[in-house]
Amino acid sequence: IKNELNIKVGELIEVDSGKFVFLKPHKEEGLDERLNEVCKKVVELTNNYVLCVYKSSLVSSNEFMLTYDNLSQYVSRVADSSKMVHVECLTSANEVMNLINEDNKLLDEIKKYIWDNMETDVSLNSIASYLHYNPSYLSRLFKQKYDCNIKDFILNTKLKKGESLLVNTDLFVKEIAQKLGFDSISHFFRLFKNVYGVSPNEYRAKYQTK
């Protein structure tokens, strides 16, 4: 498809009732004017394997990903996810670097928000609402980069801050648990011991600066 039509393929998604090719918006002059021709050619090239071609208007990368997320969520509701086929986006090196830089900036903003809002009930949805992004897109991006979901990262970050407070302050453990947004001191105790192998009190006794 790329070679025959000189277009950049974004995602190929197979569903039971039809097939969809999602074409990444880009600044190719004249593509919009020949979109019907492109759709027909794609169907012809794939021997009717692809029955529908979707292309959005030119948008920024985050808006593009939001549009794609909405499309993929719709497809996942009407089709077996095992029948979804991923095709790497074929784009220029400069475009790839721009996307990577944007993603890294967004990931830094996610981590900063988590750290700055430790005392609240911080969650994927609250992060998405603050940054004005689709939650599933943020979740997928974070998982791809760190091989860890946002929920686990939030918990681990809270425990790291708890470790620092135990060593560097004289706050009661109950106060630390409340400061980190845990619903009970027993919850904090249990999670801390699971990660560090000792209770918060034992950790403080061992590592707090005299």
C-alpha positions as CSV (number, residue, x, y, z in Angstrom):
1,I,0.0,0.0,0.0
2,K,2.8,2.4,0.9
3,N,4.7,1.7,-2.3
4,E,1.7,1.7,-4.6
5,L,0.0,4.8,-3.2
6,N,2.9,6.7,-1.6
7,I,0.9,7.0,1.7
8,K,1.9,6.3,5.3
9,V,0.0,3.4,6.9
10,G,-0.8,3.8,10.5
11,E,-2.8,0.8,11.7
12,L,-4.4,-2.2,10.1
13,I,-7.3,-3.6,12.2
14,E,-9.2,-6.7,11.3
15,V,-12.8,-7.2,12.5
16,D,-15.4,-9.9,11.8
17,S,-17.8,-7.6,10.0
18,G,-15.1,-5.7,7.9
19,K,-11.6,-4.6,7.8
20,F,-10.2,-1.1,8.6
21,V,-7.0,0.7,7.5
22,F,-6.3,3.7,9.6
23,L,-4.1,6.2,7.7
24,K,-2.0,8.6,9.7
25,P,-2.7,12.2,8.9
26,H,0.2,14.0,7.4
27,K,1.1,16.9,5.1
28,E,0.9,15.1,1.8
29,E,-0.4,17.5,-0.7
30,G,-3.4,16.3,-2.6
31,L,-4.2,13.3,-0.5
32,D,-7.6,14.6,0.6
33,E,-8.6,15.3,-2.9
34,R,-7.9,11.7,-4.0
35,L,-9.1,9.9,-0.8
36,N,-11.9,8.1,-2.7
37,E,-9.3,6.9,-5.2
38,V,-7.0,5.8,-2.4
39,C,-9.9,3.9,-0.7
40,K,-10.7,2.0,-3.8
41,K,-7.1,1.2,-4.5
42,V,-6.5,-0.1,-1.0
43,V,-9.4,-2.5,-1.4
44,E,-8.1,-3.6,-4.8
45,L,-4.5,-4.1,-3.6
46,T,-5.7,-6.3,-0.7
47,N,-8.1,-8.4,-2.8
48,N,-11.1,-7.1,-0.8
49,Y,-9.3,-7.9,2.5
50,V,-9.7,-4.3,3.5
51,L,-13.3,-3.1,3.2
52,C,-13.1,0.4,4.7
53,V,-10.5,3.1,4.8
54,Y,-10.6,5.7,7.6
55,K,-8.6,8.9,7.5
56,S,-9.0,11.9,9.9
57,S,-8.2,15.5,9.0
58,L,-4.8,16.8,9.7
59,V,-4.3,17.0,13.5
60,S,-1.5,17.2,16.1
61,S,0.1,13.9,17.3
62,N,-1.8,13.8,20.6
63,E,-5.1,14.4,18.8
64,F,-4.3,11.8,16.3
65,M,-3.6,9.3,19.1
66,L,-6.9,10.2,20.8
67,T,-8.7,9.6,17.5
68,Y,-7.0,6.3,17.1
69,D,-7.7,5.3,20.7
70,N,-11.4,6.0,20.1
71,L,-11.4,3.9,16.9
72,S,-9.5,1.0,18.5
73,Q,-11.8,1.0,21.6
74,Y,-14.8,0.8,19.3
75,V,-13.2,-2.1,17.3
76,S,-12.3,-3.9,20.5
77,R,-16.0,-3.8,21.6
78,V,-17.2,-5.3,18.3
79,A,-14.4,-7.8,17.5
80,D,-12.2,-10.4,19.0
81,S,-9.0,-8.6,20.1
82,S,-6.9,-11.5,18.9
83,K,-8.0,-10.5,15.3
84,M,-6.4,-7.1,15.6
85,V,-3.3,-6.8,13.5
86,H,-0.7,-4.1,14.3
87,V,1.3,-2.5,11.5
88,E,4.1,-0.2,12.4
89,C,3.6,3.4,11.3
90,L,5.8,4.1,8.3
91,T,7.1,7.7,8.8
92,S,10.2,9.8,8.5
93,A,13.0,9.8,11.0
94,N,12.3,13.4,11.9
95,E,8.7,12.7,12.6
96,V,9.6,9.7,14.7
97,M,12.0,11.8,16.8
98,N,9.4,14.5,17.3
99,L,6.9,11.9,18.5
100,I,9.5,10.3,20.8
101,N,10.3,13.7,22.3
102,E,6.6,14.5,22.8
103,D,6.1,11.2,24.4
104,N,9.1,11.6,26.8
105,K,7.8,15.1,27.8
106,L,4.4,13.7,28.5
107,L,5.8,10.8,30.6
108,D,7.8,13.4,32.6
109,E,4.6,15.3,33.2
110,I,2.9,12.2,34.4
111,K,5.6,11.4,36.9
112,K,5.7,15.0,38.1
113,Y,2.0,15.0,38.6
114,I,2.1,11.8,40.6
115,W,4.9,13.1,42.9
116,D,3.2,16.5,43.4
117,N,-0.2,15.0,44.2
118,M,1.0,12.2,46.5
119,E,-1.4,13.2,49.3
120,T,-4.5,12.9,47.1
121,D,-6.2,9.9,45.6
122,V,-4.1,10.2,42.5
123,S,-5.1,7.8,39.7
124,L,-4.9,7.2,36.0
125,N,-8.2,9.0,35.5
126,S,-7.1,12.0,37.6
127,I,-3.9,12.2,35.6
128,A,-5.7,11.9,32.3
129,S,-8.2,14.6,33.3
130,Y,-5.4,17.0,34.4
131,L,-3.3,16.5,31.2
132,H,-6.4,16.3,28.9
133,Y,-5.4,13.0,27.4
134,N,-7.3,9.7,26.9
135,P,-6.7,7.4,29.9
136,S,-6.1,4.3,27.7
137,Y,-3.6,6.2,25.6
138,L,-1.6,7.3,28.7
139,S,-1.8,3.8,30.1
140,R,-0.5,2.2,26.9
141,L,2.3,4.8,26.5
142,F,3.4,4.3,30.1
143,K,3.4,0.5,29.9
144,Q,5.4,0.6,26.6
145,K,8.1,2.9,28.1
146,Y,8.5,1.5,31.6
147,D,7.0,-2.1,31.4
148,C,4.9,-1.1,34.4
149,N,1.3,0.1,34.6
150,I,0.5,3.5,36.1
151,K,-1.3,2.1,39.1
152,D,1.8,0.1,40.2
153,F,4.1,3.1,39.5
154,I,1.9,5.3,41.8
155,L,2.1,2.8,44.6
156,N,5.8,2.3,44.2
157,T,6.4,6.1,44.2
158,K,4.3,6.5,47.3
159,L,6.3,3.8,49.1
160,K,9.6,5.4,48.0
161,K,8.4,8.7,49.4
162,G,7.3,6.9,52.6
163,E,10.7,5.4,52.9
164,S,12.3,8.9,52.7
165,L,9.9,10.3,55.3
166,L,10.7,7.4,57.7
167,V,14.4,8.0,57.4
168,N,14.5,11.8,57.2
169,T,11.6,12.9,59.5
170,D,10.2,12.2,62.9
171,L,6.6,11.9,61.7
172,F,4.5,9.1,63.2
173,V,4.0,6.2,60.8
174,K,0.2,7.0,61.0
175,E,0.9,10.5,59.8
176,I,3.1,9.3,56.9
177,A,0.4,6.9,55.8
178,Q,-2.1,9.7,55.8
179,K,0.3,12.0,54.1
180,L,0.7,9.5,51.3
181,G,-3.1,9.1,50.8
182,F,-3.4,5.5,52.2
183,D,-6.9,4.7,53.5
184,S,-5.5,3.1,56.7
185,I,-2.2,2.6,58.5
186,S,-2.6,-1.2,58.2
187,H,-2.8,-0.9,54.4
188,F,0.5,1.1,54.4
189,F,2.1,-1.4,56.8
190,R,1.2,-4.4,54.6
191,L,2.3,-2.9,51.3
192,F,5.5,-1.5,52.8
193,K,6.5,-4.8,54.2
194,N,5.7,-6.6,51.0
195,V,8.1,-4.4,49.2
196,Y,10.9,-3.8,51.8
197,G,10.6,-7.0,53.7
198,V,10.3,-5.2,57.1
199,S,7.7,-3.1,58.7
200,P,7.9,0.7,58.6
201,N,9.0,0.9,62.2
202,E,11.7,-1.7,61.7
203,Y,12.9,0.1,58.6
204,R,13.1,3.4,60.5
205,A,15.0,1.8,63.4
206,K,17.6,0.4,61.0
207,Y,18.1,3.3,58.6
208,Q,17.1,6.6,60.3
209,T,20.0,9.1,60.8
210,K,20.9,9.3,64.4
